[in-house]
Amino acid sequence: MRFLHLSDLHLGKRVHGFSMIEDQAHVLHQIEEIAKSVTPDAVLIAGDLYDKGVPPTEAVGLLDGFLTRLLSLKIPVLVTSGNHDSPERLSFAGDILDASGLYIAGVLQSKVKCVRLTDAWGPVDFYLLPFVKAAKAAALHPQADIENCDDAVRAMLTDIPREAGVRRVLLAHQLVAAPGEQVERCDSETLQLGGTDAVLADAFDAFDYVALGHLHRAQRVGRDGIRYAGSPLKYSFSEARGTKSITLVEMDENCVHAKLLPLSPLREMRELRGRLDDLLKAAQGESDDYVRAVLTDQEPLYDAIGRLRRVYPNVMSLEFEREAALEGQKALHQVDVRSRTPMELFEDFYLHQAGMELDDAARAVVQEAIRRAREGLA
């Protein structure tokens, strides 16, 4: 049995105000080409197909085309909902779609949906578990003692049969942890805080492979058979140095082997740091890459973002890294404004923003502006 494991498409996502639709279409086309090349027995998508419960129309169209082309290759597609998806919307026309080879588990049900496929060694049961919340699972299993997500997932999996000679694969979209290990997270993930939201990896001991979604870095958890595919695109600058992929899983009678197949983005995500003039001089022509620029210039700059966008039109984020001009200066939010004059407040603001004190000429301009403002209020 050979299948592709992917997750966290987040179709329709915007990053720093930039639409990622064109980039997402590019990477989905690559996945289609990989599917044509490796001829998998199934494609697994472990949640977060969309970035929002009500996705934009272009995101719906993009997913529709992607799934249609995979099904035209006679490849079954198995899908679970993630925490960003609308379970009810994904579940629409489920019985009709099953007949076409598209199996979607959107809404959490008391019985986990199962799809059986067969290879040379016999049957493989794929269980599709939508994103689990403790309260929802508790309502479906009132006899179980459910206090957190770990309890909830275990309750949902309790009734899954263990048949001799039948291999089991689970699709799930949860935060999973293993004792003594630290999962790698990214800024683009939406994670709940607190230990009660993690599911311990031993909850999945009955499964030969667990295809996880939710974390955006590809990684194993606890054992090789429990894996996050990661997102196919970088959605934050915390991922800038990594490489994106999808996972090819090959399963024979007794062993499971996972291989990461790299994906190439339409535009890379890069972080630049240094003085503005140095960054402009180092640029080798115009670049369409998504850029986070951290400027180390200590003096005020005119139209820094405009100058950068002449060579990096897709600057997503601009930050300044300036040394404090005075040691022990208070942050602006710690200042009691009632005890300060307008001039003192502006001097504090300028020092905080520019990292230097006002010179005499600038102070004179500000004083004149304050005088005129007071005359206007009189």
C-alpha positions, -999 to 999 in steps of 0.1 A, spaced: 0 0 0 14 33 -11 -2 66 -2 6 104 -1 1 121 33 -5 159 33 -23 184 55 -27 220 64 -34 234 29 -50 265 45 -65 275 11 -75 312 11 -49 322 37 -35 357 37 -1 363 52 6 399 63 -22 410 40 -8 391 9 -31 365 -7 -15 331 -11 -39 318 -37 -14 319 -66 13 302 -45 -12 276 -33 -23 268 -69 14 264 -78 21 239 -50 -11 219 -56 -1 215 -92 32 200 -80 14 176 -57 -8 165 -87 24 159 -107 39 138 -79 6 118 -77 9 111 -114 45 100 -109 43 78 -79 8 64 -86 -3 61 -50 -32 39 -38 -47 69 -20 -41 106 -11 -47 115 26 -54 151 37 -53 154 74 -73 186 80 -72 224 75 -81 223 39 -92 259 43 -79 287 64 -114 298 75 -147 282 82 -162 303 54 -135 303 28 -133 328 -1 -148 316 -34 -113 314 -51 -102 289 -23 -133 267 -29 -126 267 -66 -90 258 -61 -98 229 -39 -126 217 -62 -101 216 -92 -74 199 -71 -97 171 -59 -114 167 -93 -80 162 -110 -69 136 -84 -101 117 -88 -97 117 -125 -64 98 -119 -86 71 -102 -69 78 -69 -91 77 -38 -89 108 -16 -94 106 21 -101 138 41 -107 149 77 -116 183 89 -92 204 109 -97 232 135 -98 258 107 -125 241 87 -162 242 89 -171 205 96 -207 209 83 -196 225 50 -170 198 44 -196 171 51 -220 183 24 -230 156 -1 -208 130 17 -226 99 6 -226 111 -31 -189 119 -28 -181 85 -13 -193 68 -45 -168 89 -65 -138 79 -43 -137 111 -23 -142 102 14 -146 131 38 -151 130 75 -162 166 85 -185 163 115 -174 143 145 -196 113 149 -198 87 176 -185 61 152 -153 69 133 -156 67 96 -137 38 80 -126 33 44 -112 -1 35 -86 -5 7 -68 -36 -3 -33 -45 -16 -13 -77 -22 -11 -83 16 -48 -79 23 -70 -51 37 -60 -18 51 -86 1 71 -83 39 70 -100 56 99 -110 93 94 -111 112 127 -121 149 124 -107 175 148 -117 165 183 -128 189 210 -133 174 245 -168 188 249 -180 174 216 -165 140 224 -181 140 259 -215 146 243 -210 116 219 -197 93 247 -215 103 279 -204 71 296 -167 80 293 -148 102 318 -136 130 295 -117 159 309 -93 168 281 -83 162 245 -63 130 254 -94 115 271 -115 126 242 -94 110 215 -91 78 234 -128 76 239 -134 82 201 -110 53 193 -123 28 219 -147 10 196 -123 5 167 -120 -32 161 -87 -50 160 -89 -77 133 -61 -101 127 -44 -95 94 -60 -61 90 -36 -31 90 -49 2 104 -42 38 94 -56 68 112 -61 104 99 -63 129 127 -58 166 132 -46 171 168 -17 183 189 2 151 197 31 147 221 54 120 232 72 118 266 107 133 265 102 149 230 94 184 220 74 190 188 86 217 165 61 245 161 58 275 138 43 310 143 17 303 116 -1 276 137 -30 283 159 -25 263 190 -43 261 223 -22 266 254 -19 242 283 -10 206 288 -46 194 287 -49 199 249 -21 175 239 -29 139 230 -2 114 241 12 93 213 4 60 230 -33 67 223 -25 55 188 -7 22 196 -34 2 177 -25 19 144 3 10 120 5 46 107 -10 78 120 -13 106 94 -14 138 114 -23 174 106 -21 206 127 16 213 131 33 230 101 67 213 102 70 177 89 81 155 118 76 122 136 61 120 171 72 91 194 78 66 166 82 66 128 46 55 123 32 87 138 39 117 116 29 152 108 31 160 70 34 197 77 20 225 55 30 224 18 38 262 20 55 284 44 30 306 62 53 325 86 89 337 87 97 312 115 96 287 86 119 306 63 150 283 67 131 251 62 120 231 31 84 220 26 74 186 15 46 160 14 51 125 28 51 93 7 42 63 29 48 27 17 33 -1 38 39 -38 33 27 -67 54 48 -58 84 67 -25 79 59 11 73 84 34 55 79 72 51 98 94 27 96 132 24 91 145 -12 103 181 -15 81 209 -28 93 241 -45 74 273 -38 65 299 -64 81 325 -41 105 318 -13 101 334 22 133 352 33 144 373 62 169 401 55 188 420 82 212 449 79 214 486 69 190 497 42 217 508 18 236 475 23 204 455 16 197 475 -16 233 471 -28 233 433 -22 201 428 -42 208 411 -75 179 425 -95 143 425 -86 131 395 -65 95 383 -61 103 365 -28 83 373 3 106 393 25 108 402 62 133 431 65 149 440 98 168 473 94 197 481 117 201 517 107 203 539 138 193 572 121 158 580 108 151 568 72 129 583 46 104 559 29 123 528 38 94 505 27 91 522 -7 128 520 -14 129 483 -4 99 475 -26 117 488 -57 138 456 -55 117 434 -32 81 442 -43 67 416 -19 81 430 14 56 416 39 71 429 71 95 458 80 110 462 114 137 484 129 163 471 153 177 501 171 198 504 203 183 524 231 199 559 233 196 560 271 200 531 295 171 526 319 146 545 298 110 537 306 87 522 280 60 546 269 32 526 285 49 529 319 49 567 318 23 586 338 12 610 310 -6 633 335 27 644 350 44 651 317 42 681 293 33 676 256 70 683 247 83 657 272 59 631 259 69 637 224 106 635 233 99 602 250 80 589 220 108 600 196 135 584 217 115 551 218 109 551 181 141 565 167 165 554 194 180 589 197 171 623 212 156 652 193 182 678 181 177 715 186 162 721 152 136 693 155 128 704 190 120 739 178 97 725 151 78 704 176 75 733 201 60 755 173 35 728 164 25 725 201 21 762 203 -2 764 172 -22 734 185 -28 752 218 -39 784 200 -63 764 179 -79 750 210 -82 784 228 
